[in-house]
Amino acid sequence: MTPIPEASRPPLPPFTLETAIQKVRAAEDGWNSRDPQKVALAYTPDSRWRNRHEFLAGRAQIEAFLTRKWQREQQYRLIKEIWAYGEQRIAVRFAYEWHDAQGQWFRSYGNENWEFDANGLMAVRHASINDLPIREEERLFRWPQGRRPDDHPGLSALGL
């Protein structure tokens, strides 16, 4: 099998504040697509993750993880916000809302640390996440499934 050449995923490191913000929004948009195969392509073939208590390595494991995640976390809607950035690293905070199979809503809060390769693919992702049960009427993320509209408030504007 011939290896697939690495694609470039702009913006590329080294990051400026502007390009880091663009990278964060691109990641948010990808995850809001809830397409595991598409999302996995943003990571290096040997990307390493820590997500809560799971440790993953490589796109195949990432894709399988995301498939399980979005089967369990229904009506998933995510907002990411930049926290800090460096030459090839970005730290974000995020919140997402979802419900389980029984209809219980949650708002999950967390922080991620990302490290990118020269092609702009994420090589390392560390995520710490906490889930808070909420009532349906407490939901704040009510846009149609998919990309968050540009005029929808971000985390800071929502007081999160």
C-alpha positions as CSV (number, residue, x, y, z in Angstrom):
1,M,0.0,0.0,0.0
2,T,1.4,3.4,-1.0
3,P,1.5,5.9,1.8
4,I,-0.7,8.9,1.4
5,P,1.4,12.1,1.2
6,E,0.9,14.5,4.1
7,A,-1.5,17.4,3.3
8,S,-0.9,20.9,4.5
9,R,-3.5,22.2,6.9
10,P,-3.1,26.0,7.1
11,P,-2.6,28.1,9.0
12,L,0.9,26.8,9.6
13,P,3.3,27.3,12.5
14,P,4.8,29.5,13.7
15,F,1.5,31.0,14.9
16,T,0.6,34.6,15.4
17,L,-2.5,35.6,17.4
18,E,-4.5,35.9,14.2
19,T,-3.5,32.6,12.8
20,A,-3.9,30.8,16.1
21,I,-7.5,32.1,16.4
22,Q,-8.1,30.9,12.8
23,K,-6.7,27.4,13.8
24,V,-9.0,27.3,16.8
25,R,-12.1,28.2,14.7
26,A,-11.1,25.6,12.1
27,A,-10.9,22.9,14.8
28,E,-14.3,24.0,16.2
29,D,-15.9,23.9,12.7
30,G,-14.4,20.4,12.1
31,W,-15.6,18.9,15.4
32,N,-19.1,20.5,14.9
33,S,-19.3,18.6,11.6
34,R,-19.3,15.4,13.7
35,D,-17.6,13.6,10.8
36,P,-15.0,11.3,12.4
37,Q,-13.1,10.6,9.1
38,K,-12.9,14.3,8.2
39,V,-11.8,15.4,11.7
40,A,-9.2,12.7,11.9
41,L,-7.4,14.1,8.8
42,A,-6.5,17.2,10.9
43,Y,-4.1,15.1,12.9
44,T,-0.8,13.5,12.0
45,P,-0.9,9.8,11.1
46,D,0.9,9.1,14.4
47,S,-0.9,11.8,16.5
48,R,-0.9,11.1,20.2
49,W,-3.9,12.0,22.4
50,R,-4.9,12.0,26.0
51,N,-8.6,12.5,26.2
52,R,-10.0,12.2,29.7
53,H,-8.8,8.7,30.7
54,E,-8.2,7.4,27.2
55,F,-4.8,7.4,25.4
56,L,-4.9,7.2,21.6
57,A,-2.3,6.9,19.0
58,G,-2.9,7.4,15.2
59,R,-5.7,8.4,13.0
60,A,-7.4,5.0,13.1
61,Q,-7.8,5.2,16.9
62,I,-8.9,8.8,16.7
63,E,-11.5,8.1,14.1
64,A,-12.9,5.1,16.2
65,F,-12.9,7.3,19.3
66,L,-14.8,10.1,17.6
67,T,-17.3,7.6,16.1
68,R,-18.1,6.3,19.6
69,K,-18.2,9.8,21.1
70,W,-20.7,11.2,18.7
71,Q,-22.9,8.1,18.9
72,R,-23.1,8.6,22.7
73,E,-23.0,12.4,22.7
74,Q,-26.1,13.3,20.7
75,Q,-27.0,16.8,19.4
76,Y,-23.3,17.8,20.0
77,R,-22.5,21.5,19.7
78,L,-19.1,22.9,20.6
79,I,-17.5,26.3,21.1
80,K,-13.7,26.6,21.4
81,E,-11.8,29.8,22.5
82,I,-8.1,30.5,22.4
83,W,-6.3,30.7,25.7
84,A,-2.7,30.9,24.7
85,Y,-0.4,30.2,21.8
86,G,3.3,29.8,20.9
87,E,5.3,29.0,17.8
88,Q,3.8,25.5,17.2
89,R,1.5,25.2,20.2
90,I,-2.0,26.4,21.1
91,A,-4.0,26.1,24.3
92,V,-7.8,26.4,24.2
93,R,-10.7,26.2,26.5
94,F,-14.0,24.9,25.3
95,A,-17.5,23.9,26.2
96,Y,-20.0,21.7,24.4
97,E,-23.6,20.7,25.0
98,W,-25.0,17.3,24.2
99,H,-27.6,14.8,25.5
100,D,-27.4,11.1,26.2
101,A,-29.7,8.3,24.9
102,Q,-32.0,9.0,27.9
103,G,-32.4,12.7,26.9
104,Q,-30.3,14.0,29.8
105,W,-28.4,17.2,28.7
106,F,-24.9,18.0,29.7
107,R,-22.5,20.9,29.3
108,S,-18.9,19.6,29.1
109,Y,-16.1,22.0,30.0
110,G,-12.5,21.5,29.3
111,N,-9.0,22.6,28.2
112,E,-6.9,21.3,25.5
113,N,-3.2,21.7,24.7
114,W,-2.2,21.2,21.1
115,E,1.1,20.8,19.3
116,F,1.4,21.0,15.5
117,D,3.9,19.7,13.0
118,A,5.3,21.9,10.2
119,N,2.4,21.0,7.9
120,G,-0.2,22.4,10.4
121,L,-1.4,18.9,11.4
122,M,-1.9,18.3,15.1
123,A,0.7,15.9,16.4
124,V,-0.3,16.0,20.1
125,R,-3.6,16.7,21.9
126,H,-4.1,16.7,25.7
127,A,-7.7,17.2,26.8
128,S,-9.1,17.6,30.3
129,I,-12.9,17.5,30.4
130,N,-15.7,17.7,33.1
131,D,-19.4,17.1,32.5
132,L,-22.1,19.0,34.2
133,P,-25.7,17.8,33.9
134,I,-28.0,20.6,32.8
135,R,-31.8,21.0,32.2
136,E,-32.9,21.4,28.6
137,E,-34.0,25.0,29.4
138,E,-30.4,25.8,30.6
139,R,-28.9,25.1,27.2
140,L,-27.1,28.0,25.6
141,F,-25.9,26.4,22.3
142,R,-29.1,26.3,20.2
143,W,-27.9,26.9,16.6
144,P,-28.9,24.3,13.9
145,Q,-26.6,21.2,14.0
146,G,-23.3,22.0,12.3
147,R,-21.0,25.0,12.2
148,R,-21.6,27.7,14.8
149,P,-23.0,30.8,13.1
150,D,-20.5,33.7,13.1
151,D,-22.9,35.9,15.0
152,H,-23.4,33.4,17.8
153,P,-21.7,34.5,21.1
154,G,-18.5,32.7,22.1
155,L,-17.6,31.4,25.5
156,S,-16.5,34.7,27.1
157,A,-19.6,36.6,25.8
158,L,-21.8,33.8,27.2
159,G,-20.1,34.1,30.6
160,L,-18.6,30.6,30.4
